[in-house]
Amino acid sequence: MPAYDSTRFSPAAPVALVTLSNPENGVTKVGVAMLLDTGADVTLLPQSAAGELGLSNSASSYELIGFGDRSITAHAVRAEMVFLGLTFRG
C-alpha cells in the first residue's frame, strides 16, 4: 500500500509512485509521485510529467473547482499508468 507523505502535504496524504507512458510515442517515466484521491471523478497527472512524456491535449477539458471556489481548466490527455502492477489506460 502507498505511504503517506508528510513532507509535501499537511496533514500527511497518501502518495503513490507510478509509471506513466505516452501510448502514441512510447515515452515512459518511472517513479512519478501522485496523490491518491479515491473519491475523484478524474485522475490528474502532474503537468511536468505530461510535458516530459509529450502528451497532447485532447478537445475535452474539465473545470476543476477547489477551496475558495477557485477554478482552473484541465485538459484531457491519453496516457497509460501502471500502479501496483496494474495498467490503467485512458
C-alpha positions as CSV (number, residue, x, y, z in Angstrom):
1,M,0.0,0.0,0.0
2,P,1.3,3.5,-0.8
3,A,2.9,5.5,2.0
4,Y,1.6,8.8,3.5
5,D,3.7,11.8,2.6
6,S,4.1,14.3,5.4
7,T,6.8,16.3,3.5
8,R,4.7,17.7,0.8
9,F,1.3,17.5,2.5
10,S,-0.1,18.7,5.8
11,P,-1.8,16.7,7.1
12,A,0.0,13.7,5.5
13,A,-1.7,12.4,2.4
14,P,-1.4,9.0,0.5
15,V,1.0,9.2,-2.4
16,A,1.9,6.5,-4.9
17,L,4.9,6.2,-7.2
18,V,3.5,5.2,-10.6
19,T,4.9,4.7,-14.1
20,L,3.3,6.9,-16.8
21,S,3.6,6.3,-20.5
22,N,2.5,8.0,-23.7
23,P,0.9,5.3,-25.9
24,E,1.4,7.4,-29.0
25,N,5.2,7.7,-28.8
26,G,6.2,5.1,-26.2
27,V,8.0,7.5,-23.9
28,T,7.8,6.3,-20.3
29,K,8.5,8.0,-16.9
30,V,9.1,5.8,-13.8
31,G,8.6,6.9,-10.2
32,V,6.0,9.7,-10.7
33,A,4.6,10.8,-7.4
34,M,0.8,11.1,-7.5
35,L,-1.7,12.0,-4.8
36,L,-4.3,9.2,-4.3
37,D,-7.9,10.5,-4.2
38,T,-10.3,7.6,-4.3
39,G,-13.3,9.9,-4.5
40,A,-12.1,11.8,-7.5
41,D,-14.0,11.8,-10.8
42,V,-10.9,12.0,-12.9
43,T,-7.2,11.3,-12.4
44,L,-4.9,14.4,-12.5
45,L,-1.4,13.9,-13.8
46,P,1.5,16.2,-12.8
47,Q,1.8,18.8,-15.6
48,S,5.6,18.4,-15.6
49,A,5.3,14.6,-16.3
50,A,2.7,15.2,-19.0
51,G,5.2,17.6,-20.7
52,E,8.1,15.3,-20.4
53,L,6.0,12.5,-22.0
54,G,4.9,14.7,-24.8
55,L,1.2,14.1,-24.0
56,S,-1.0,16.2,-26.3
57,N,-4.2,17.8,-25.1
58,S,-7.5,16.5,-26.5
59,A,-10.5,18.6,-27.3
60,S,-12.0,17.6,-23.9
61,S,-11.4,19.6,-20.8
62,Y,-12.6,19.7,-17.2
63,E,-13.4,22.7,-15.0
64,L,-11.9,22.0,-11.5
65,I,-13.1,23.9,-8.5
66,G,-11.1,23.9,-5.3
67,F,-11.3,25.5,-2.0
68,G,-12.5,29.1,-2.0
69,D,-14.3,28.5,-5.3
70,R,-11.1,28.9,-7.3
71,S,-11.4,27.2,-10.7
72,I,-9.0,26.1,-13.3
73,T,-9.3,24.2,-16.6
74,A,-7.6,20.8,-17.0
75,H,-7.2,19.3,-20.5
76,A,-7.8,15.6,-21.0
77,V,-4.8,13.6,-22.4
78,R,-4.4,10.0,-23.5
79,A,-2.0,8.1,-21.2
80,E,-1.2,4.8,-19.6
81,M,-0.4,4.5,-15.8
82,V,1.0,1.4,-14.1
83,F,0.0,1.3,-10.4
84,L,0.5,-1.7,-8.1
85,G,1.3,-3.9,-11.2
86,L,-2.0,-2.9,-12.9
87,T,-2.1,-0.9,-16.1
88,F,-4.8,1.8,-16.5
89,R,-5.5,3.3,-19.9
90,G,-7.4,6.5,-20.6
